[in-house]
Amino acid sequence: MKKFAFLKPIFNFIAIGLLITTLSRIFLFFIFKDRVVETPNFWYIFPIGLRMDLILLCYLSFLPALLVTLLPNNCIKFTNKFLVFYSFLFLFLILFVELATPDFVKQYDTRPNKIFLDYLIYPREVVGMLLKSYLVSIIVTFIILGVVVYFAFKKGKKYFHTHPADYKFKLIVFPFVAFLLFFGARSSLTSKRPINASNAVFSTDQLTNTLGLNSFYTVAFAAYSIKNEGNTKMYGKMEEAEAIARVKKYMTVNPNDFTDSEIPFLHIQKPDTLLRQPYNLVIFLQESLGAEYVGILGGKPLTPEFDKLSKEGLLFTNLYCTGTRSVRGIEAVVTGFLPSPSESVVKLGNSQQGFFTLADALKQKGYETSFIYGGMANFDNMASFFNGNGFEDIVDQEDFDSDGHKYAFKGTWGYSDEDLAVKANNYFKAKGDKPFFSLMFSTSNHEPFEYPEGRIKPYDKKAATVNNAMKYADFSIGKFFEMAKKEAYFKNTIFIVIADHNTRTYGKNLVPINKFHIPALIMGPGVPKGKAYDKLASQIDIPPTLLSYIGAQFETPMVGRNLTKIGPDVKGRSIMQFNDINAFRVENKVVIMQPNLKPLQFEIKNDTTLIPVKLDEEFAKDALAHVITAGNLYKQNKYKLRKKK
């Protein structure tokens, strides 16, 4: 074993790191035990925590491992100085945030996150608050950290100095060390996606789930997310009050219905008919189903089932998505939030809890809420976002794996769309008379375009093509409704089939507007049958429109329009975010804003031809107001419901 002594600092770093995070997790468990033990399988926090801790520590061990194995022995003095500094720096930081965690959790009901980082921006105010409210904790923390610094000077050499070893032997060992660290950091050799915070989600209790993480990870994730939050001022500046006023004039809300000046867009949305038992709501979100693939919208003849169903509901023929990623579509359809150059709120750190969603609103009305997906819900941070914002039950690939049902097909992205249909139908049947809201999310319309054989007559000779995948997705839509119509819940449910976005979004224009055109179909009691809504509309208009059919009164902060209340004199509007370019469209005119450039205005011809015209300054300010407002609502935490008293 002496041959491997040069690896001692790596082993010690990981071991001490695990000791810190594990003892902290045990301590947190006992502090919040009364709440945590109410969660089924609460003990999962410990194996999950071990996994997440190893991921973090293996990532941090890559650089020391490179140095101790690749640097020659004549560099050992430099290597040892670096190892001591590096090891104690990160162990110190890990310990520091864990020591700060108990009081942070008591205040915010979650591990340290972006709020923790925000504190660093206002040191004077925060230090004053801490000295008044957490003096004992501060004293204990400084004592512990002082002891750590003492040991850093006294014991640093013992634990973190490497030893000379035969260089050839180190080169031979290096691939094995690299593999072990890579395996530890990835935590899997089969998953195509890195492990993230969503993998710690196993319950409906946000706090319990976060105990399976470690605080260094949650703070580091929040810091990493900052770069994705974008700079809404890249298009220009505007006072908040003016931006709010400009956005409100595009809404279909009576000024008297706004309810809270602190949450500027919070308003009452009243139904046409108030029902004693409001309807259920199911959103069937379709991966990449652009209008160009939908026969009834003038696209390719790939959607006979959707086309047939359009005679049973309200078809939106002129609807445009807000972005080019699934998380942007989820953002629009589930939260109604305005698109901006930031990442979708599904992935941003400050919206992982207390951010408005339809699930949040319906849960307050007594609905059971769920997300059903054939793939892994940790993808794109969906599980974490949903779990923190009103979704009680998250059903994903692991649930399909374990339920004992023989499903049709499992591919790269998870179970097929028809399997999703079967799973969801069985799930809804089991609800009985309980009101429910569910988001179903398909997977088949995604490369490598896998689907079970024998379901469709291929459109293309080659099986794995986007056209054939679209046709299979349509087959699955038909299968879902064929099953649902036989069940009792069907007659009490509002359904919508809608795309998250189109496939590859490209074109010669600054914003390829034609590639944002998507289908949507609402079906259910009280919904006009065989009708079409032809006015220009945005994806953010869909959630308030859905609420109008449920038969209950809601309070929401959504700025999208209830399309059932749009009069003939109101001009259609859509908003599109294409990378860092924003397009604000009203009827056939559009303002396009690019970072740090003057906005441009165009007249639209058939969605593919943009003719430059003179800029309407007021129109450009309206466009800017929507982006500025999105940034302000997010940063100020003003896109939410009022807390129940």
Secondary structure, DSSP 8 states (H G I E B T S, - for coil): -GGGGGGHHHHHHHHHHHHHHHHHHHHHHHHTHHHHTTSTTGGGHHHHHHHHHHHHHHHHHHHHHHHHHHS-GGGHHHHHHHHHHHHHHHHHHHHHHHHHHHHHHHHHSSSS-HHHHHHHH-HHHHHHHHHHH-HHHHHHHHHHHHHHHHHHHHHHHHHH------HHHHHHHHHHHHHHHHHHHHS-SS-SS---GGGG--SS-HHHHHHTS-HHHHHHHHHHHHTTS--GGGG----HHHHHHHHHTTS---GGGB--TTSTT-EEE--SS--SS--EEEEEEETT--GGG-GGGTS-S--HHHHHHGGGSEEEEEEE-S-SSHHHHHIIIII-----SS--TTT-GGGSSS---HHHHHHTTT-EEEEEESS-TTGGGHHHHHHHTT--EEE-HHHHHHS----S-EETTEE-HHHHHHHHHHHHHTTTTS-EEEEEE--SSSTT----TTSS--SSSSSSSHHHHHHHHHHHHHHHHHHHTTSGGGGGEEEEEEES--SS---SSSS-GGGGEEEEEEESTTS-SSEEE-S-EEGGGHHHHHHHHHTS-EEE---S--GGG--TTS--EEEEEETTEEEEEETTEEEEE-TTS--EEEEEETTTEEEEE---HHHHHHHHHHHHHHHHHHHTT-SS-----
